[in-house]
Amino acid sequence: MPDVELKPVSTEHLLRECQREEVFITGSEAVREAIRRANVDIAVAYPITPQSESMHLVGDLYAEGYIRDYFRGENEFAVMSEIAGAAMAGVRVFTATCGPGTLRAFENFPMWSGTRLPIVISFMTRGINSPLTIQPDTIEMGMLLDTGMIMLHAENAQDLYDMILMSFSVAERTSVHIPVGVFVDGFFVTHTRQKVKIVSEDVKLLPYDPTHSPVPTMDMETPPFRYMRDPFVMKSNYISYAAHASWQQEVMAAAERARPHIEAHLGSFVEQENPDAPIQVVACGTAVSQGREAVRMAREEGLEVGLVKIKVLRPAPREEIRRALAKAERIVIPEFNRTGWLAREIASMIPNNDRIAAGPRVFGGMTMPPEVIVDVIKGDVLVGV
């Protein structure tokens, strides 16, 4: 047990009312400080850069008594399977992964959603192998968009800390009860120090109550537990098709039902600066920070430019994006990935897609100088959807 007994409090109290102190820590240390207050039952880890440090620090919390159980899995697929088993048993869980680890474990993520597991996971995004790279890149996010999980994208360590803490409350609501992925750009945030305001009071989140789950939990009082609860589904293709189609719709509906709970903690899915400007820079993650500096530089040159920060990707902020970009004549979308998945998302949400400059894009660990974004803002570099 910790040296001091922590008092269980609501998420709202912990995030909005508790006293905080400002500390100078890395993003990985911000994960540790969030989990210190999260009242987690089980955390399972497997090392992969740049996620490794955060889960090592979570392991320290286990040694200090803040987590009931912690161990290293055999590989990333095993970790996500073990996390699923623990969540099925009705306990609060946390893990993290990134890049090739995400891909190796990929089969589990839609399974988590379909099984209605309230898992919170952090992805410290990085490049995917071949050729080998461990550098920052958000390409895995584009691959995860349709797995059914809720997806939040942190700009900095403060976002990461707050988003992890709020995610348990969102994931565990009966009307939601699907996994939440909190994404952050590896190295840019995980291994750099920033000022972060963390809770300083001796409090923790209220425990998870598995009786609020919309599906039965696995326990020794209700044997036998079955992952496939309706064997007749396997006897008829027609019934199987109908069951799977309706259940996928239910998972999507659960994500939609999460909207008011996410808004209660984040305030909004997007934030906008200078909404009337004819040029808008739209970004998520650390591209927001680069975009913010580019907007400042462009304004010094006399250009009217605004900024749209996207905090939530799933459920998709369609109406918020449409409103934010209704007056925009030119839309610049900087991204840290090769495929331009955010530009495709934005293009699917708004009319008049010829307004979009889908870039600049850097990938494989390259940095994005704000001057490159300014060049696209000015039209000196032409890019399309």
Secondary structure, DSSP 8 states (H G I E B T S, - for coil): --SS--EEE-HHIIIIIS-EEEEEEEHHHHHHHHHHTTT-SEEEE---TTTHHHHHHHHHHHHHTSSSEEEE-SSHHHHHHHHHHHHHTT--EEEEE-HHHHHHTTTHHHHHHHTT---EEEEEE---SSS---S---HHHHHHTTSS-EEEEESSHHHHHHHHHHHHHHHTSTTT-S-EEEEEETTTTTTSEEEEEEE-SSEEE----GGG-SS----TTS-S--SS--GGGGG-HHHHHHHHHHHHHHHHHHHHHTHHHHHHHHS-SEEEESTT-SEEEEE-THHHHHHHHHHHHHHHTT--EEEEEE-EEES--HHHHHHHTTT-SEEE--BSSSS-HHHHHHHHHSS-GGGEE---B--TT----HHHHHHHHHTSS----
